[in-house]
Amino acid sequence: MKKFYLITLLVINSIPSLFAQTDRMDWFKADKFGLFLHWGLYAQTAGDWKGHAVKGGEHFMLYERIPVKEYARIANQFNPVKFDADQWVRTAKQAGMKYIVFTTKHHDGFAMYESESSDYNIVKRTPFKRDPVAELAKACKKYGLKLCLYYSLGRDWADPDVPTNWPVKAGRSNTWDYPDEDSKVFNRYFERKVKPQITELLTKYGPIGVLWFDTPEMISKAESAELKTLVNRLQPNCLFNSRIGNGFGDFSVSEQTLTPSSKKAWESCITIGQNWGYNKHDSVWKSPEVLVRHLVEVVANGGNLLLNVGPKSDGTFADWSAERLKTIGSWMAINQEAIYNTRPWKYVKEQNAETAKNEVDNSKNTIKDAVFDATPSTTKPDIYYTAKENTIYVFLRSWKDPEVTLNKINSEMASIKNVTLLGNAKKIKWILSDSDLKVSLPLDYNQNIAVPVYVLKITLNS
């Protein structure tokens, strides 16, 4: 009896920790949609260097082999006087986004916050003299968004001790300032810069939703484990992605693709245009329709969408970015219940030969570097699903026909109480049979809709 009591007590005491582990991920799995912000010294040059357009976008320091001392002089001109953290976060909220991920240090090694451990930062080196992270933290608290922070882990072109191995040895290293790759010791950089800066980020700005690591490169398993322990100690509820390295991470990342990277939690990060950072030569932008299609596809597959904007050097969003976010926000205002807090249904989509062919056609680009995009551009009509509780949501993407046939829903697998169209109060006609569900949309279903993605809400009998 005594033994039984002790075992029972141990089980009871373990329950809070089990629930706490689950709760850490709850907000991430529910929120679905976030804003990625790539902002740094590369916004000042905006795609040019010494009179010519550069390759590699925000990676141009590597492509142009610019010495650290020369690159650092860009900071002398960086003065984003129009930066308004309140406006940035309000724009994200109005777009239907629930969290933001801000680049605190990209591969150039320049910190976009006030770092006590390295004076190579926006407060110490620029005329701006302000800390964007502090201001974003305040704005996020005001509008109820989670603040998440990006940190380039395994690449830092300002540091002499950062070796790389992609795509070959020294492939992404600063070998023009620091040519001896074999003398570089990652742990020296890890102790000198990474751990102090991660400590700063987790102790100065309040609760952080995610530490979004990038490019683990040469970090060892022991160092990844040490970094995980550091994060857990300073902020136990802070998540970190799989790019902490060596199999650790709360969720995985699919970059510039909509393909699930994990059977568990995952996130797709994509650009609106071609580049992550602002580039004045960028002229190919995804339409709001395509971006909403991407959001739907990712959520239907159980993922989150992290949509990137590269702010300009003056601290504002380019007009084409702001306009797209506003249009997405209008769509989300009508259809957000089919996105937030949903789960994948038993079927992701209505499969047909046409959509299958589109997936194959848009998966050919496999070279991943600074400028890379393997997301589909098609806008052919198709159907995706999400679900919550006793509700199935049916996304009619780029839809052009008032008659809808859903082959995945039939009388053997569902007992339907009602069918409605989000954003339209008119009654929907529907017929459920042994083989399918046929739905007739209202004649005005596509009126005054900037994004032709419509959502049927199917309520099941409990």
N, C-alpha and C positions, 0 to 999 in steps of 0.2 A: 504493500500500500504506500509506504514511504517513497519507494522507487518510482511508483506511478505518479505521485504528487510532484516529485522533482522534475520528471520528464514533462508533465503538464505545465509546470511553471516555466520551464525553458521554452516550450513552444509558445506560450502566451507572451513571454518577454520578447520573443523574436518577431512577433507579428508587426509591431510598429516599424521595425527596420525594413521588413518586407514591403509594407505599404509605402514607406518613404522612398524606396528604390523605384517603385512603380510611379509614384507621384512626380518624380523628377522629370519624367518624359511626357506626362499628361498634357501640359500646355503645348509642347512642341507638336505632338500628334493631333491636337485639336485645332491649332491656329492656322496651319497649312500654307500661309502666304507671307513672305517677308521681302524687305527691300535691302539689296546689297549696295554698298556705297564704296566705290573705288575712287579715292581722292588723295592726291599727293603732289609732289613737285612736278610730276609728269603732266599735271593739268596746266601748269604754267607754260610749258613748251607746246602743248596741244597737238603733238604729232610732227613738229618740225625741229630740226637741229642744224644750225649753221647754214641756213638757207635752203635746206632740202627736206622733203618729207622722209620720215624715218620708217623703218620696218620694226615690227615687234611691239607697236603700241606703247603701253606703259613699261615694257621691258627694254626700251630703247637704249638705256645705259649699257646693257649687255651687248646689244646688236651693234652699237656705235663704238663700243669699247672705250667709254668715257672714263677718265681717271676720277677717283673719288673727289679730289680737291676741286676739279673743274665742275663736276656734277653738283657739288655742294653749293657752288655760286648761284645756282638757280634759286636757292632760298632767298637770296638778296632781293629778288623781284617778286617773291610770292607774298601777296598782301590781299587776301580775299575779303575786302571790306564789306561786301554784300552778303557774306555768310550769315544766315539766320537759322539757327538750330530749330527754333520754333516752327518756322516755315517748312523746313525739311520734314520734320516729324508729322506735322499737320498734313502735308501732302501725302505722306505714306498712309496715314490713317484714313484720309479721304479716298485713297485708292483701294481700301479694304485690306491693307496689310496690318499684321499684328506684331511684327518685330522688325528691327533693322540690324544689319551687320555692317559695322564701320571699320575700314582699314586703319588700324593703329600703326602698323609697320608693314610696308610691302617689301619686295625683294631688294629695293635700293637701300634699305637699312635706315631710312629716315623716319623718325617717330612723329606721328601726327597727333601727339599729345605731349604734355609736359612730363618728360622722363627725368627723374633724378639720377638715374644710373648712366645716362648718355646725354651729353649736351647736343647731340645731333638730332634736334627736334624742332618742331614748329614754333615753340615759345622762345627758345634760346637763339634760333638762327634766322628767323624771318622778321620783317617789320610788323607782322600781324600781332605777335606777342600774346595770342590768346590760345586757350586749350579747347579745341572743338569737342573732345570727348566729355569734358565737364559740362559744356553747354548742351550737348545731346542727351546726357544723363538727366539733366533737369527737365528738358522738353519731353523725353520719353515718360518720365514720371507724371508729368502734367497730362499727357494724352493717353496714358495707359498702355503704351507699347513696351515691349521688352527690348532692352539695349543689349546687343551682342557685339563682340569685338573680334575682328580678323587679326591674325598675327602670322606673318611669314616665318616659318620655323626653320626650315633647312636651307634657305637661301638668304644671304645678306651680303650684298656686294660692297658694303662699307667696312666689313670686318675681315681681318687677315686670316681667320681660322675657320672658314666655312667651305669644306670640300663638297662637291656634288658628283652624282653618278648618272644623271639623265641627260641625253640618251646614251652617253658614253662617259667615261671618267673625265671629270672637269668640264662636262658639257654645259653646265650652267654656273660656272665659278667665275669669279673675278681673277683672271689669269694675267691681265695687263698690269694691274697694280701688285698682285701677289702671285707670281708665276710658279712658285714651287708648291705644287699641289700635294706632294707627299709630306711636306712639313706641316701641313695644316692639321690641327687637332680640334675636332668638333667640340669636345668637352670643354675646352678653354672658352670658346664662344658661348657654350651652353651655360657655364657658370658665371661668366663675366657679363653677359647681356640678356640671355633668354630668361633665366630664372628671376633675376632682379626685375625685369620689365613685366613679366607675368605677375609677379607679386604686386607691383605697382598697379597694374590694371585691375586686379581683384581686391584691392584695398582702398582705392581712392575714389571710386565712382559709384558706390552702392551695388545693389544686386546686378549681376551680369547673367543674362540668360544662356549664352553660348560663348565659349572661346572657340572661334572658328580658325583652326590651324590650317596652314597651307604648306605644301611641298616638304614632307618630312625628310626626304633625301637620305642623309647618312646618319640620322639619329639612331642610336642603339636601342635595343629592347629595354635595357636597364634604365636608360635616360628617359624613354617614353613612360616607363612605369614610375619613375621619380617625378616626372612632370604631372602625371595623373594624380599622384599622391599629393603634390603641392596644390593642385586645383581643388581637390576634394577637401583638403584641410582648410584652405582659405575661404572657399565658398562651396559647401557640400551640394547645393542644388544647381550649380553651374554645370551645364552640359559641355561636351567637347566632341568634335567630329572625329572621324576615323583617320584624318590626316595628322593626328598626334603621333601616328606611326605604330608599326609592329603589332597590328591586330587589336589595338585598343580603340576606344571611341564608342560614344553612345549612338551615333548614327553614321551612315555612310554618305558619300557625295558622288553625284553624277554631274560632271562638268560639261556644259554645252551639249547635253543629250538628255532625252526624256526617258531613257531606259532605266528601270529600277536597278540599283546597284546592291540591293540587299533584300532579303525576304522579311527583314524587320524594318526598323525606322530608316528612312533615307530622304535625301534632299537633292533636288535638281537645281543647280545654279546656272542661269543663262543671262545673256546680254540682250538689251533692246536693239543695239546696233551691232557693229563688228567688234568694237573694242570694249575693254572693261573700264579703262580710264578715258576721260574726255579727249577726243581727237577731232580736230576741225575738219579733217579729211573724210571722216565717217559720213557716208551718204546712203547707206543701205540699212534701213530700219524696219524692224518687224511691225506689222500693223497691229492695232488693238485686237482685231479679230484673231490673228495668229497667236498673239500673246495669251488671250483668253483660252483658245484651243489648247495651248501648252499647259496652262493652269489646270484645265479640266483633265487632260490626259495624265498628268502627274498625280493629281489627287485621286483619280479613279484607280490608279495603281498603288495607292497607299503612301504616296510621298508628299513632301512639301515643295513648293516652288519659291526659290530665292531669286528675284528679278533684279538685275543690276542697272544702276545709273551711275555714270561718271560725271560728277559735278564739274563745272568750269572753274577756271583759276580765280574768278571773282567771287566764288561761293554760291553761284546760282545754278539751277538746272537748265540745260539747254531747252529751248522751246519745244522741240520735237519729243523730248523725254517727258516734260510736264504735261503736254497735250495727251500723250498716250496713257499716262497714269490717271489723268482726269477721266478719260473715256472708260478705262478699266473700272474705275471707281463707280461710275454710273451703272455699269453692268453688275458689279458686286452689290450695289445697294438693292437691286431687285432679286438677285440669285444667291446671295451669300449663305443662306441656310443649306444650300446643296453642297457647299464647300466646307464650312467650319464644322468641326466635331463629327465629321462623317467618316465612314470606313469603306473600303472596297466591298462591293457587293459580290455575290457568288460568281458573277460574270463581269468582266471589266468592260466589255463592249459587245456590240453586235458585229460578229466577224463576217467579212465578205472578201472576195478576191481583190476588189479594188483597194480597200484599206490595207490589206496585207501587202500588196504590191508597193503602195506608198511607203510603208515602213522599210521595205528592202531598199527602195530607191534612195531613201534619205539616210541610210546608215553607212554609206560608202566612205565618207570622210573620217578616217581613223587617226590622222596625225594630230596630236594634241600639243599645241604650243600657245604662244601669246594670242594670236589671232586664229581662232578655230571655232567652227560652229557646225554641229551635226544634228541640229534640230530641224524637223520637217517644215517646209514652207507651204505645203499643200493646203487648200481650203475646200477640198471636196467634201460633200455631205457625209457624215457618219454619226454613230450613236455610242455614247459612253454612259456608264452607270456609277453612282455612289449610293450609300445607304446609311440610315441611322434608325435605331429603334424599330418601329413598324412602318417605316417609310422607305421607298425606293425613289431615287432621283434619276431621271433620264435626260441626258444632255443631247440635244439635237444640234450638232455642230455644223455651222454654215448651211443651215437647212433651207430648202426651197419648195417643199411640197407640204400642203396642208394635211395630207394623209400619211399616217405613220403606222408601220407594222413592226411590232416588237416580237421577234421570234424567241427571245430568251424568257418571255413571260407567257405562261399559259395556265389554264384552270387547274391543272394537276399540281402545280407548284405554288400557286398564289390564290388567295381569296381577297378580292379587291373591294374596298369600301368606297373609294372615290379617286378621281383623277382630275387634277387641276394644272393650269399653266401659270407658273410664277410670273407675277407682274400683269396678269390679265384676269379680270374678275368674271369673264363670261364662262358659261357652263360648257364642259368638254363632253363630246359624245365618244363613247368607247364601247367595244364589244370584246369580251374575253371568251376564248374558245379553248378547245383541247390542244390546239397547235400554236396559238399566238394571241397577242393583244393588239387590236386595231384601234387607233385613236384618230379622231378628226379634230384638227385644230380650228380655232375661230378664224374667220376670214381675215381679220385684222391682226393676226398673230405677229406679223412681221412689220407692222407699222411703227414708225418713229423709234426704231431700234438701231443704234450705231454699230452694235456688234451682233451679227446674226447667229447667236448661240442661244438656244431657247431651252428651258428646263421644265419638264413634266414632273409633277409631284404625285406619286402613286401611294395612297394611303391604304395599308392592308388592314383587314379585320384582325383584331387581336385574338 
